[in-house]
Amino acid sequence: MINLNIHIEVNPELYSKNPISSELGQHILSKSIELIDQIGFEAFTFKKLGKQINSPESSIYRYFKNKHVLLVYLTSWYWSYIEYQLVFAITNVESPKERLLKSIKVLTQPVLENNQIPYINERILSKIIISESVKLYHTKSVDEENRSGFFGAYKSVVKRVSAIILELKPNFEYPNMLVSTIIEGALHQKYFSEHLPSLTNANNQNNAIEKFYTQMALNFIK
C-alpha cells in the first residue's frame, strides 16, 4: 500500500465551505459516499444524507450547493488521488515505456482503501466513479462547468499520461484520445465484469483489463 500522508486539493469552486475543514464536513463526505453506493445517485438526496449524519439538511447546503456539485467534488477528489498515485508510481523511473506501463497499471487496477484518509473510502468511491461519473458530463451545464474548472483533475491525469506517450512517440497525433479511451474503457470493463460479464473477458484473477489496455496502447503507438 502507498504510504499516504497527503492533502488532496480540490477546486474551491466545488464547495461553499471546504468539507475537510471540519468534522461535520468530513462526515458529509464519508456518509455521502456510503449512501450513494447503497441507493444510487438518482435516489440520493441531501434530506436522506442529513438523516444518516443526524444533522439538518440545511447544514449540508452550507458545504455544497446541490447534490450534483457534491458528486463533481467526489469525482474531482478521486482523480486527484489517482494522479498522486501516478506520480508516486513513476517518480525516478527513467524509461518512458516503463512509466507508461506503470501509468496504465494505476489507471486500470482496482482501487484499495487507504486508512490514512479516514473520511474517504477510496474503494467505495471508485465504485461510484465506475457507475455514476458519466452523469457529470451529460448535463446542460457541462460547458459552463468546464469553463469553471470542474473537470480539471480528470484532465490533469489525461495530460500527465499523454505527455509520457509523446515522449515515446513525439509525432503521435492522438495522445489525449488514447488516454481518455483507456480510462473510460477500463471503467466500463470493470462495470461489465460485475454486472454484464458476457460483454467482457475481465475477471479478478488475471488482470485482463490492465493487459488489454497495455497491449492496445503499445500496439497503437509503435
N, C-alpha and C positions, 0 to 999 in steps of 0.2 A: 504493500500500500504506500502511496505517496505520502510523505510526511508534510502535511499542510499546516502551516501557521500563517494564514493569509487572510487578507481582506479583499473580497471580490467587489470591484467597483461597478456600479450600475448607473446609467444615465439619470441624473436628477429630474429630468423631465417626466420620469415614470412614477414619481411619487410626490405627494404633497408634504409628507413628513417621512424622513428616512426610517424605514421599518427596523433596521438593525440598531437604531439608536436607543431603543427602549425594549424592556422585557415584553410589553404588550405587542409591539411591532414584530418582534421575533416570533411570538406566539401566533400572530396572524399568519406569518409565512409558513410556519410549521403545520398548523392545522388546515390552512387552505390547501396545501399540497396533499395532505391525507384525505380531505373531503372531496377534492376534485377527482382524485384517484378512485374514491369509493363510489361516487354518484355520477361522475362525468361533468364536463364544463357546462353543458346546457342546463342541467338541473341545479348547478351550484349557484347560490345567492349569498349576498352579504348577511341576510337575515339568518340563513342556516348556519353560516360561519359564526355569527355572533352567539348563537346558542351553543356551538361547540366550545367557544372560548369563554363563555359566561360573561359576555360584555355586550353593551348596546351596539346595534347595527351602526349607529352614528359614529362610534369610536373607530370603526374600520374606515369610514369615509374620511376621517382625518388623515389617513395614510394614503389611500388610493381613491381616485375619482370614480372608478367603476370596476366591475369585475374583468372587463376586457383589458384595462390597463394593468391590473394585477397579474393577469396571465402573461402580458408582454414583459412585465418585470421579472416574473419567474423564468421565462424563456431567456431573457437577456442575462440573468444571473447564470443560468445553465451554460450558455455559450461562452461567457467569460470564464467560467470554471473549466470548460473544455479547452479554451485557449491556454489557461495556466498549465493544464496537463500537457498540451502540445509543447509549450516552452520547456517544461521540465524534461520531457522525453527527448528533445532534440538538442538541448544545450550541450556543447562540446562534441557534437557529432559532426565531423568534417565532411563526410561524403554526402552530397545532395541526394543520391539514390537512397542511402540508408535513412536519411532524415525523412524522405518521402514515405518509405516503408513504415517507419515508426509513427508518422503522422496518420497514415491510413489505419494503422492499428488503433490509435486513440479514437479516431472518428467512427470506428466500426465495432469496437469491443463493448461488452456490457459495462455499464457504469455501476460502481460499487459505492456503498455508503461510506462516508468519511466521518467518523465520530468526533473529529476535532472541529467540525462545523455543526453544532448541535441543533440549530434552528432550521437546517435544510437537510432533508433526507434525499441525497443525490440519486439513490436507486429508484425511489418512487417518483422523483421529479423527472427522471429520464423516461419513465413510462408515460408520464403526461406529455412530454415532448413528442414521443412517438405517436400518441393517439390524438393530441389536441392542437399541436403547434401550427398545423396548416391553417387553422381558423384565424390565425393572426393576420394572414396576408390576403385572405379573400373577404375583404371588407371595403365599403365605400370610402373609408378614410385612410386607406393604405398609403396613398401618395403623400398626403399631409403628414402622416405619422413617420413616413420615411424621411421627409424633409426635416422633421424634428429629431431625427437620430434614433428612433425607437428600435431599429434593427441593426444598429452599429456593431453590437457584439458578434452577431452572426456573420456580418460582412467582414469583420476583422479576422475571424477564423478562416474564411474563404481566402482572403487576401494573403494571409500568412502562408497557407499551403500552396496557393498559386505561385507565390514567389519562389518556392522550392522547385516547382515544376519548371519555371522559367530558367532556373539555374541549370537544370538538366538539359533543357531544350529551349534556348533563348528565342527561337523563331516560332515556337508553338502558338497557334492562333487562339486556342480555346481554354486557357487555364482556369478561368472562373467557372465556365460551364462544366468542365470536368470535375472540379472540386465540389461544386454545389450538387452535381449529379451523384457523386459518391455519398455525400452527406444525406441527401433526401432519399436516395435509393437504399442506403443502409437502414434508415428509419422505417421505410416501407417493408423491407425484408424482415426486420425484427417484428413488426406488426403482423405480417403474414405468418411468420413462424409460430406465433401464439394463437392466431385466430383463423387464418386461412392457409393451412400448411401445404395444401396442394398447389399453391402458387409459388412456392419457394423450395429450394433444396437445402435451406439452412436448418441447422439444429444446434443444440447447446454443446455438442461434443466435438465437432470438427472444425470450428472457426470458419465455416463456409462463407460467411459474409465478408470477413477480412480477406480470405483467399481470393474470392471472386473479384472484389474491387481492386485488390493489389494487382492481380493478373490483368484486369481490364485497363487500369491506369498505365502499367508498364507497356502493354501491347499498343496502346493508343499513342503514346508519346515517343516510341522508339523510332 
